[in-house]
Amino acid sequence: MFTIQKSVLEEPEIHEKVVRGPNGRKRLVRKKIMHFPHIDERIEDGTVQVDELCGVDIAFKESGTYPRCVFILMRKVFERYMGDGTLPDEEQFFQ
């Protein structure tokens, strides 16, 4: 389990440009540019807090590195927020 402050969540950049199609008509093309914050820096400054570690991550914490499974889940949460604009109720991953 982890806690993310709302100020850390960012909106994607949207680039728009007018493109001429094969039939000669112009149309507007929108492109989302996703970017993600550095999770390790956010853990250090306290905007992201790891509340509870799983069994795999406890071994990583003892070695002095950041929890791997938490990073993967946070990245998935940030991707879903950038894509949909909403926070997921649940998130999971398979390796």
N, C-alpha and C positions, 0 to 999 in steps of 0.2 A: 504494500500500500504506500502511496505517496500523495503529497499535497502540492498543488501548483497554484501560485497566486495568479489572479486574473490579469494582472499587469504584464505577466510574462508572455501570455498568449498574444500572437500578432496576426494581423490580417495579411492575406497574400497581396502582392503587388499585381495590379491588372494593367496590362499594356494593350492599347487599342490602336489599330491602324486600318486605313482604308485600302482595300486590295481590289484590283480589277480582275474579274473572273474571265473564263474562256469565252463567254458570250458577250463580253464587253461591258457588262454591268458592274458597277462598284458595290462593294459590300463591306461592312464593318466586321473586322476579325478581332476577337478578344482572346487574350492569353493570360493565364494565371501563372505568376512566378512565385513559387513557394520557397521560403527560407525558414531556417530553424535556428533557435538560440542554442548556444553552447551549454549543454546540460550540466557539465561539470562545473562551469563558472556559476551557474544558477544555484547549484547545491552549495557552493562555497559562500555565496552572498546571502543565502537563506530564503530566496524567493521560491525555491523548490525544496521541499523537505521530504526525506524518506522516512515514513512512519513505521513500516514493518518490512523486514527482509524475508525472502523465502530461504529455504535451506541451501540452495546453491550460492546465493549472494552472501551468506554469512561467512563462507570460506574466503570470498574475495575481500570482504571487509577486514578480516584478520590479516590479510596480506598487504593492506594499505591502499588497494585500488578501489575504484568506484564500482558499485553493483552493476553487473552486466545486464541482468534480466530487467532491472528497473529502467536502464537506458533504452532497451528495446521497446518496452511498453510506453515510455514517455514519448519516444519518437513516433510511435503509432498514434498516440493521442494528439500530438502536434500535427501529424499528417491529416488526421480526420478533421481537426479543427480548421486547418487551412482549406481543405477540400469542401467540407459541408458548412462550416461556419457555426457548428454546434459541438458541444462536448459530448463524447460517448458515455453512456451509463456504464457499459462494460467494454473491456478491450482484452484481446487475447492474441497469442501468437503461437506458432508451432515451429519447431526446428527440425 
